[in-house]
């Protein structure tokens, strides 16, 4: 009984010590990789970390539970590696999709920029044409106003000349009447 109890306690203590060692090695080497998974993380990084953990475990672990804890620990590590491998592949697939989406958006943006530049060029050309038409309209309007003013002045001058002519004719008629009267008297 005493020897068996000592062996049992030694087995339990060995198991706790080996589990503690395995957890510590996992925290030191694998947790930082798993916590910072990114598209830059390589699956080989995970494999290398697991090999380091295995090697350090085998170099440090002692006691009768060493193999039992190791087998359980390796199964746990493989399950985590597979889980994180799938997560990593999903992250990389999502990043690839995002890169493609960004690339498509950049192409659409560049196309929109080209269209905007073409529209601005068209607007600028239309503005130049509109300004030329406005100048032509203003020039034509000023020319027509000048011609109307000239014609109005000519009409005023003709009216004044006509009034002078009427006045001269009236004066001549009066003088003619006087002369007629004088002539009638003389005859």
For each residue, the residues with C-beta under 8 A, 3 or more apart:
1: 4 5
2: 5 6
3: 6 7
4: 1 7 8
5: 1 2 8 9
6: 2 3 9 10
7: 3 4 10 11 64
8: 4 5 11 12
9: 5 6 12 13
10: 6 7 13 14 63 64
11: 7 8 14 15 63 64 65
12: 8 9 15 16
13: 9 10 16 17 63
14: 10 11 17 18 62 63 64 65 66
15: 11 12 18 19 63 65 68 69
16: 12 13 19 20
17: 13 14 20 21 61 62 63 65
18: 14 15 21 22 57 61 62 63 65 66 69 70
19: 15 16 22 23 69 73
20: 16 17 23 24
21: 17 18 24 25 57 60 61
22: 18 19 25 26 53 57 61 69 70 73
23: 19 20 26 27
24: 20 21 27 28
25: 21 22 28 29 52 53 56 57
26: 22 23 29 30 31 53 73 77
27: 23 24 30 31
28: 24 25 31
29: 25 26 32 33 49 52 53
30: 26 27 33 34 46 49 50 53 77 80
31: 26 27 28 34 35
32: 29 35 36
33: 29 30 36 37 41 45 46 49 84
34: 30 31 37 46 80 84
35: 31 32
36: 32 33 41
37: 33 34 41 84 87 88 91
38: 41 91
39: 91 92 95
40:
41: 33 36 37 38 45 46 88 91
42: 45 46
43: 46 47 85 88
44: 47 48
45: 33 41 42 48 49
46: 30 33 34 41 42 43 49 50 81 84 85 88
47: 43 44 50 51 81
48: 44 45 51 52
49: 29 30 33 45 46 52 53
50: 30 46 47 53 54 77 81
51: 47 48 54 55
52: 25 29 48 49 55 56
53: 22 25 26 29 30 49 50 56 57 77
54: 50 51 57 58 74
55: 51 52 58 59
56: 25 52 53 59 60
57: 18 21 22 25 53 54 60 61 70 73
58: 54 55 61 70
59: 55 56
60: 21 56 57
61: 17 18 21 22 57 58 66 69 70
62: 14 17 18 66
63: 10 11 13 14 15 17 18 66
64: 7 10 11 14
65: 11 14 15 17 18 68 69
66: 14 18 61 62 63 69 70
67: 70 71
68: 15 65 71 72
69: 15 18 19 22 61 65 66 72 73
70: 18 22 57 58 61 66 67 73 74
71: 67 68 74 75
72: 68 69 75 76
73: 19 22 26 57 69 70 76 77
74: 54 70 71 77 78
75: 71 72 78 79
76: 72 73 79 80
77: 26 30 50 53 73 74 80 81
78: 74 75 81 82
79: 75 76 82 83
80: 30 34 76 77 83 84
81: 46 47 50 77 78 84 85
82: 78 79 85 86
83: 79 80 86 87
84: 33 34 37 46 80 81 87 88
85: 43 46 81 82 88 89
86: 82 83 89 90
87: 37 83 84 90 91
88: 37 41 43 46 84 85 91 92
89: 85 86 92 93
90: 86 87 93 94
91: 37 38 39 41 87 88 94 95
92: 39 88 89 95 96
93: 89 90 96 97
94: 90 91 97 98
95: 39 91 92 98 99
96: 92 93 99 100
97: 93 94 100 101
98: 94 95 101 102
99: 95 96 102 103
100: 96 97 103 104
101: 97 98 104 105
102: 98 99 105 106
103: 99 100 106 107
104: 100 101 107 108
105: 101 102 108 109
106: 102 103 109 110
107: 103 104 110 111
108: 104 105 111 112
109: 105 106 112 113
110: 106 107 113 114
111: 107 108 114 115
112: 108 109 115 116
113: 109 110 116 117
114: 110 111 117 118
115: 111 112 118 119
116: 112 113 119 120
117: 113 114 120 121
118: 114 115 121 122
119: 115 116 122 123
120: 116 117 123 124
121: 117 118 124 125
122: 118 119 125 126
123: 119 120 126 127
124: 120 121 127 128
125: 121 122 128 129
126: 122 123 129 130
127: 123 124 130 131
128: 124 125 131 132
129: 125 126 132 133
130: 126 127 133 134
131: 127 128 134 135
132: 128 129 135 136
133: 129 130 136 137
134: 130 131 137 138
135: 131 132 138 139
136: 132 133 139 140
137: 133 134 140 141
138: 134 135 141 142
139: 135 136 142 143
140: 136 137 143 144
141: 137 138 144 145
142: 138 139 145 146
143: 139 140 146 147
144: 140 141 147 148
145: 141 142 148 149
146: 142 143 149 150
147: 143 144 150 151
148: 144 145 151 152
149: 145 146 152 153
150: 146 147 153 154
151: 147 148 154 155
152: 148 149 155 156
153: 149 150 156 157
154: 150 151 157 158
155: 151 152 158 159
156: 152 153 159 160
157: 153 154 160 161
158: 154 155 161 162
159: 155 156 162 163
160: 156 157 163 164
161: 157 158 164 165
162: 158 159 165 166
163: 159 160 166 167
164: 160 161 167 168
165: 161 162 168 169
166: 162 163 169 170
167: 163 164 170 171
168: 164 165 171 172
169: 165 166 172 173
170: 166 167 173 174
171: 167 168 174 175
172: 168 169 175 176
173: 169 170 176 177
174: 170 171 177 178
175: 171 172 178 179
176: 172 173 179 180
177: 173 174 180 181
178: 174 175 181 182
179: 175 176 182 183
180: 176 177 183 184
181: 177 178 184 185
182: 178 179 185 186
183: 179 180 186 187
184: 180 181 187
185: 181 182
186: 182 183
187: 183 184
